[in-house]
Amino acid sequence: MTHPDPAASWRQPLLECFTSESATASRLTVVNDPDQLFAEPVLRSVLAERGYELLAYEDPVAFRYLFEHRCRPRWEAGELLHAVVVNGGEASARTVLPYDLLSEARATQREFSFSLPSLFPSLDPNVLSELEPSQFDALSEALQRANPGQLGANATKDFLLNELFGVVPGQIQQPADLLRLLLRRHLRQQQLPPLLDQRLLEQLCLQNQWREWPLERLLPNRAAFFSFLQERWPLFLQAKGCAVVPGRELPALQLPGPELLPFDHDDIRVFIDNLFAEGLLEPTTAIATDEVPADWMRLGVVGKQDENAALRLERLLPLLEEALPDAAANHEDWELFALRWAEAQVLQTELSGSLSPETSSQLYHLQLALEEGFGGWMLQRYSALSSLPALPRPITLDKVAHFLAHQQTGGSKRLALVVVDGLALNQWLLLRDSLGGLDLKESVCWAWVPTITSVSRQTIFAAEAPMFFPQSLDTTSKEPKHWERFWGEQGLLGPAVAYVRQGSQEADSELLEKVKELASRPACRALGIVVGKVDEMLHGVVTGLGGLHAQVRQWSQQGAFRALIDSLLDQGFIVYVTADHGNVAAKGIGRPNVGTVPEEKGERAWVFRDDVLRAQVQQALPSALLWPGPGLPAGYSVLLPRGVDAFLAKGKETLGHGGIAMEEVLVPFVRIQEPA
């Protein structure tokens, strides 16, 4: 993977206005950015390298606080600092920036306006507006390569489908063609803009052979597509001569469409063992293992549990080694990899003591490589993530409430946000097993660093970076007030907003009764819920990740979490599930005696009052990382262990959180609804 050359891309016209020379010639630029081009991480990175500091103008009060604390003192001290105030998003056309900023920028001719139509004038602007900034590099290259001329709306849609997503509807003639399209799309978790999906659906439905396929569900809905395959897999095996186990007759199909799919087609078969290895499809129990005629089908039939898990892990590890993102990866590459790695961790704990030494060694070295690569990526690229917009999905936890507010059209919907404290992606896979039959749309979100509860969870309910609530960084008691304030700013007041948290050692049944009572109130429209069960397990487990998985699996099977979700769905809520942080198995590197200097002394993060104290302590821990602290307030300096190290006695093992391991930072973000 290569880093795009900004000077030879769509960024060129923007960067011509932001040279290194102009960064030192004045101190302020104002940018009108209705299409949020300046949220794109590579552009932000290049601007930072050239000496510019970007500040988003969204909330006037928050902006003024940030500006006066970050910029004004440095200017008054004579420091060279060029601030770029970006007025972005749909509201930018209606927003008037402060007069003092506008007048200074205009006096030095540093007021600019950029938009997608000005960068890509040959394409329809309404269609363009649905693309994400991460797709602009490929679009720029496609336009240079194809030079299509001026295009109308439908021609723009067809051009984007073909050149950006590799989809030519007219070439999809056989079931294998359609299956390959769907498999590639959903394995990559590729989301097409709604206008393109609509165009693709229209074009496919012009062909008679696709009219019996439920494409309106299979195209956009990943879970529905894999359910479609899951139902038809045992039917395919039966058609190939495999006998059904007596007493395990195949259930009736729930999703319409053809009964038999060409799983054995050359273009489809290559995907099948990967689907089972990654846990996207479950092996069928309806077919006897000794009835399977071909090796490539084996992963799709339940044998002995250990045998099946070993086969899946054997197939999954080479895929992970091949797919490990590099320094030029984007955040989506890491998200997709994290989901696969979570599946490998579940398989690892299932196999437990039966893992071969070779597989154990392979897993160990893969984790060292991924944590080293991810840690380096975090130091370089993490700070840009918080600039990404809340739509089409939240990337960082502080954007979750903003995303929900966009779904809350006119206060008509009932939305519940369930935050499972400490739930890593690998534990979500275990918890997901209890939610069969529900419509799940799964994605990933990035926690705030340090990934400790009082920091990262508050960003969810406050809907802003930690620098905006410095007085409560050591407590979670302000979360209800944060939640009420945010929704009040969206127009939901009083009984329309509610918050409930599971207390320490509080029974699930007690939390459920509280949730039922709040959910039953007709006025309630935004309900925030903190579930503490997994975090309690995490801090009480003494047998490592395997022991935690055993407890989470048992909790899932007991049905408490499913009962909570069902109670919300029964009251008409759309439910979103996330976590404030994950957890990782770590090993001590030594814990020098530094007295009471750190404000917080966790196993995966130490917090200091200032950078000087932090630097002094690092001398005793030279391998530790000085976290640059994006989004954190002054006086909150963080020291982190590398990789899966811990600030513990040398060699001592723990399950903890606070650092920047992939398992701590990347957490689930899932929408749950009743099936259509």
N, C-alpha and C positions, 0 to 999 in steps of 0.2 A: 504494500500500500504506500503510495507516495503522497506527500503533502502538496495540495494544489498551489500553483504559482499565482499569487494574487495579481501580479502585474500583467498576466496574460489571461485574465478572466473577467467576469462581470464586475469585479471589484475595482478594476482599473480606473474608471471615471471618478469613483469615490476617492480612491487613494491619491489621485492627482491633486486633490484639494487638501490633502493631509500629508505633506512632505515633512521630513525631519527638520528642514529649515524653517517652515512656517510654525512648527511647534515651539520654536524658541523666539520667533518674531513677535508673537502676541500671546495672550494668556487665556483667551476665551473664544469658543466657536459655538454657534447655535445651529442645530440641524432639525429640519422638519422631515420626519421619517414615517409617513403613514403606513408603509408596508413593512416596517420593522426590520429593515435591511441591516441596521447596526446592532441587531441582536445576534447576528451570525458569528459563531465563535472564532473562525479564522480571521475575519475582518477585525474583530476586537483585539485579537492577539497581535496582529500586525500594527494596529494603531498604538497599542501599548508599547511595542518595541520602538516605535517612532517618537514616543514621549507624550502621548495623549492619554488623558484619563476620562473615561466616559461616565456620565451621570444621566440616568433616565429621569425624565420629568413625567411623573405619573400622578402621585398624590402631592399637592402643593406643600403641605405641612412637612411630610416626610422628606421631600426634596430639599426644602429650606434647611431642615435640621442637618441633612447630609452635607449640603453645600457649605454651610457655615462651619461645620466641624472638620471637614476634609480639605476644603480649598482655601477659605478665607485666611486661616492662621498661617498657612504655608506662603500665601502671597504676601502677607504682612511681614513675614520673616525674610522676604526677599528670595524665596526659593523659586526656581524655574518650574512652573506647573501649568500645563495647558489643559484646561477643562473643556470637555465637549458635552454640552447639554443637549440631549436627544429628546425631542418631542415626538413620540412614536405611537403607532396604533391607530385604530379607527377614530379615537377621540381627538387626535392631533389637529384635525381641521377645525374643531370647536374650542381648542385650548389656546389661551393667550398667555405667553410666558411673561414672567416678571419684567417690568419696564427696565430695571437696572441692567439686567442681562442683555435684553434686546438692544438697548441703546449702545452698550459697550461693543457688542458683536458687530453692529451696523457701522459703528465708527471706524472699525478696522476691516470692514468688508469681509467679515467672517460669519455671515449668515447664509446657509445653504439649504436646498430642498432636493431630495432624491426620491424617486418612486420606481416601481417596477415598469410601468409603461415607458419611462424615459430610458431604461436600461435595455428593454426588449420590445422595441416599438412595433415589430412585425407581428406580434402575437396579440390575441384578444385579451384585454386587461382583466375582464371578469374571470376568465379561466386562469390566467396567471396568478390572480390573487389567492387562489386555493393552494398554490405550491408552498412548500416549506423552504426556508433558506438553505437547508442542507442539500436541496436538489438543484440549486442554481448553477453549480459548477458543471454538472452533467448537461444542463440545459444550454449553457454557454457553448460547450463543446459541440453539442448536437446542432446548434444553429450555424456554427462555423463549418461544420462538416456537410450539412445538408443544404444550407442556404435556400430555404423554402419560399422566400418572398413573403409578401403580405398575406396573412391568413385570417379568415373569419373565425367565428366561435367554434363551429363543428370541425373545421379544418385544424384549428389549434388543438382541440381535444384529440383528434386522430394523430397529429404530429407528436404530442406529448405521450400518448399511449405507446406509440411505436418507438420513438427515440429515447424516451426516459425509462419506460417500463418494459420494453421489449414485447409488447402485445399488439398483434395484428389480428383483429377479430375475424377477418375473412379467411385467415389461414387455419382457423380452428375448425376442422372438418370431422374429426373422429373423437370418440370418447377419450382415447389416450391423450389427444391434444388438449382437451379441456382439463383433464385431470392433472396433466403436467403443469399447465398454467396455474391451477389452484394450489398445487403442492408447492411450487416455487414461491408463490406469493405468501402462503401462510407459514411456510418454514422460515422465511426471512422476516416474518411479521411485517410485511409490507402493506402499508395503508395507502390506498389511492385516494386522491381528493374526491369528494362526493360527485362533482360534475363529471369527472372521468369515469368513475364507477357507473354512473347513470348512462353515460355514452356507451360504455362497454356492454352493459346489460341490454340496452336497446339494440345494439348491433348483433349480439348473440341471439336475441329473441326473434330476429328476422329469419333465422334458420330453424326450420321445423323440428330438427332432431334435438334441439335443446329446450323445447318448450315444456317437456315433462320434468326437467331438472329444476329444483327449487333455487335457482341462481340468485334470486333476490336475497336469500339467506346465506348461500354458500360463498358468494363473492366477498361481502364485507365482514362476515362473522367467522372468525377462526375456529371457535369452539363448535359451531354448528357444522362446519366442514369436517372436522375430525370426528364428530359424532356420526356424520353421514358415512364416513369410511368405516368406522368401528362397527356399525350395524351390518355392513355388507361384507366384511372380512370373513366371518364364518360361512356365509352363503357362498362365497367364492371357493373356500376350501371344500365345502360339500359338493359343489359342482365339479371339483377336480377329483372326486372319488373318495374323499375322506368321510368316514362314517361319523355320525353324531353320537356322542356318548349317551346311552340310555338314561332317561330321566332329565336330560339337559337339552330339551328341544329348543330350537331357536325361537326367540320372541318375535312378535310382529314388528315390522319396521315402523318407526315413529316419524321419520322424515320421508317425504314423498320422493319419487324419482326411480330410475332403473334399479332393479334388484341386483344385477350382476355387473361388476366393474372389472376392467382388464388389468387386475393387479399384476399379472404375469407378462404384460407388455414390456419390451426392453426399456422403454423410456420411463416406465413406472416402477418396475421391479427394483431399480437401483435406489429408490427412496424407501422401500418398505422396511428393511431391517433398521434403518436410521430412525424411522417413526417409532418403532417399538423400543429401540435403544434409548431414545430421548424421552420416553414416557408419554409421547403424544397419542399413541394408541396403546390399549391394554391387550395383552394376550388373551385369546378366547379360552374359556373353560369347556366349550361345547364339543371340541374335537380332541380325540385321544392323541397323545404325543406320538405313539407308534404308527399313527395313520398318516403322518405328514410325509409327502413323497419327495420333497426337495429341501436342501439345506437352507435356502434363503427364506423359507417359510417358518423355520423352527422358532425364531423369536416371537412369532405371532401365536404360539400355542403354549398354554400353561403346562409345564412339567413340574418337577420338584422346584420349590421356591428358590433354593440356593442355586440350582442349575440355571434357572431362568435369569436371576439377577447377575450371575457370573457371565452369562452370554451377553447380556445387555452391556455390562461394564466393559467387557472385552471389546465390544464394538464401539462403545462410546469414547473410550480414551484416545484412540487415534484421531477421531473426529475433533476432539478438544485440542489436541496438540497441533493439529493442522489449522484450526480456527483461532488460535490464540492471537488477540489483537496486538498491534505494535504501536509505536509512539505516534504514528500518524492516524491512528484509528479515531473515529468519532464516538460520541457517547452511545449511539445506537449499537455499534459493534460490541461494546462492553456489555450492554444490556442483554443482547442476545446470547453472548457467551456466558453471562452469569446464570441465565436460566438453564443452560446445558450443564454448567458446573454444579448447580444445585441438584440436578438429577443424579449426577455422579456421586455426590456426597450422600444422598439417600441410599443409593445402591451400596456404597461402601459400608454404611452402618448396618444395612440389612445382612450383608455377608459376614461382617464382624470378624471373628477369629478364623473363618474359612478362606480369607483372602490369601492368595499365594504371595510369597516374598517378592516375586517379580512385579505383580500388580501393585502391591503396597509401595514398592520403590518408585514405580511409575507415577502413582498418585502423589507421593511426597514431592518428587522433583517437579511435577507439573504445578503443584500448588506454589512451590518456591518461585518458579518462573512467572506464574500469573501474578503473584503478589508483588514481585519486584517490578514487573511491567506496569501493573495497575498503579502502584505507588508513584512511579515516575510520571505516569500520565496525570495523576491527580495533582501533583505539584505544578505541572505545566498548564493543565487545561481545565481543572475543576472550577476555577474562579469565573470562567465565562458562562458556566451553565446557568447561574442565577439570572442572567440577562435574557434567557430564552422565555418566550411568552407562555402563558398558561394554556393556550390552545395550539394545536388540536388536543394536546394532553399535557398535564403538568410534568415537567422534568425534575424540578427540585421541590422539596416538601412545602416550602413557603408559598408555592403556586397552587397547591391543592384546593384551598378554599376559594381562590379566584376562579379556578376551573369549575367548581361546583356552582359558583354564583352565575356563571354563564349558562349553566344548565337550568338554573332556577329562573325561568322566564316569567317575569311578572309575579313571582311568588306563588305560582300555581302548582309547582311540583313539591313533593315531599322527599327530602334528601336526608340520608343518614350517613355519617362518616364514622366508621368503626376503626379505631387505631389500636392494633394489637401490639402492646409494648414489647419490644425486643424480638419480633418475629422476623427471622431471616428467610430468604427465598427458599432454602432447603426445607425449612419447617412449614412454610406455606404449602409446599407440595403435599405434605402429610395432612395438613388441615383441609386442603381442597378435597380430599377423598370423601369427606363427610357431606359435601355439597352437591352430590349427584342429582341430576335432573333439573338443576337451575342453569340459567343463562349467564355464563361468566365471560367477561371480556378482560383478559389479563394483560397487564403491562408492568413496567418497572419505574420506580422513582428513586431519586438520589437524596439521601439524608444529609443533614448539615453536619459539618465537622467543627469541633470534635463530636463524635457520635455518642454523646451522653444524653440521657433523657431530658434533663432540664434545659439543654440547648436545642436539640433537634426536635423534640416533641412540641416545645413552645412555638417553633416556627410554623408548625401545622395550624395551630389554633390562633396564633397572632397574625398569620398570613403575611409575614414580613421577616426580613433577616434579623439575626440576633442583635445587631447593632442598634436596633430601634427599641429594644426592651432590656437595656443593660442592668437595670435595677433588680430584675427578677431572674437573672441567669442561673442562680443557684437554687431555684425552687420551681415547682410546677403549679403552685397554688393560684397563680394568676390566670391559668388557662381559661376558666369560665368567663372571666372579664374580657380576655382577648377575643374569645369566640363571640360574645355579645357585641363588642365594639365593631368587629369586622362586619357582622351581619346587619348591625344597625346602620352602617355606612351604605349597605346595599338596600336599605329600606325595610328590613325585617326587624321588628321591635317586640319587646315584651314576651308574651307567650309563644310567639312564632319561633323563638330560638331557645334551645335547651342543651345542657351538657351534663353528662354523668360519668363518673370514674369508679371503677372497681377498687375498693379499698384493699389494703394489705390483709391477706388471709380471708377476704370476703368470699363467701361461697358463690358459685356461678348462679345458683338458684335465686340468691338475693339480688344480684345484678340484673338478672332476667326480669324479676318483678318490677324493679325500678324502671327498666327500659320499657316494659309493657305499659306502665302507668304513663310515662311521658309520651310514648308513641300513640296512645289512645286519645290524647288531647287533640281535638280537631284543628286547633289553631297552629299546632307545631309544624314547622316547615323545614327547619335546619337543626338536626339533632346530632350532637357530637358525643361519641362514646369511647371511653378508654377501657380496654380489656387488659388486665394485669396478669393473667394466669401464666402466660409463657415466660414473662420476665421473672416471676416467682420461681418457676421451674429452673430457669437459667441460673439464678443465683443460689439455688439449693442443690443442684446436681453435683455429684462427686465422681461420676463415671464418664465424663467427657461428652463428646457430641453424640455418641451412640446412646448413652443414657438419656440425654435430652430428647433425642428422637423417639425413644421408647415412651417417654412420658407424654410427648405431644401426640403421638399416634394413639395412645390410650385415651387421652382427653378428647381427641377427635372422634374416636369410636363411641365414647360415652354420650355424644350428641349434644353437649352443652352449647358449643359454638353454632351448630346447625339450628338449635332451638332459638338462639338469639337472632340469627338471620331470618328465620321463618317468622318470628314475631314482628319484625320490621316489615317484611314483605306483605304479611297479612293486613297490615295497616296502610298499605299503599305506598310505602317508601321505596325509592330506588336506593340501593345500598352500595356504598363504596368502602372497600377494606384496604387499609395500608398499615404501615408500621413506622415508628419513629427511628428505629435503627435495627440492625441485625446483630449477629454475634459471630465470633470466630474462636476456634481452638488455638491457643497461643502457649508459648513456652518462655519461662523466665530467663532474662539475660543478666540478672543481678539488680539489686535495689539498694543503691548507696544511701547512707544516712545523710539526708539533707535537712534534717530537722523539720521545722514547721514552715519552711519557705514556700512550698506550693500551696495555693489556695485549695486545690483539689488534687488528691494523689490516688488516682485510679490505676488499675492494672494496665490500661491501654491509653491513658492520657493523663498528663499533669498540666495544671493551669497555674500561671504565675501572674503577679500584679503588673510586671513590666518585662520588657525584652532583656534588660540587663540581668535581672535575677535568673531568667530562663537560660541565658547564655552561660552564666556561672555554673549552673547545675549541669548543663550539657557537657562541660569539661569532664565530669565524672561518668558521663554516659555518651561517649563520642559517636556511637552508632545511631543515637536518637536523632529525630528530625525536628528542625525548627519549622513548625507549620506557619505559612505566611498569613493565615487568618483572614481570608476574604469574608466580608460580611460580619466580622466580629467587632465589638466595641474596643476603644482604647482601654488599656489596663486589663486585657484578657489575652495573655500570651500562652500559646499551647506548645507543649513538647510531646512528641509522639514516638513510640517505638517503630522500628521498621518492620515491614512484612508481618509475620506472625510471632514477633517477639512480644514480651510482656515485661513490665516493670515489677518483677517478682524475683525471689531467690533463684539463682541460676539452676535451670533444669526443671523447675516446678511448672506443672501444667495447669491451665485454667481455661474456662470459657468466659469470654468477656467482650466488652465493646467500648468504644471511645475513639478508636483509631481510624485508619483509612484502608484497612483490608477490604477487599471487594465484598466479602460476606457481611461486613458491618455497614457499608455505605449504600449498597443497592438493595432496595426493599420492594415488596409487592405493592402494586396499585391496581385494584380489581373492581370492576363494576359488576354487581350482582342484581339480576332481575328474574322475575318469573318468566319461564319460556313463552315465546309468542304462540 
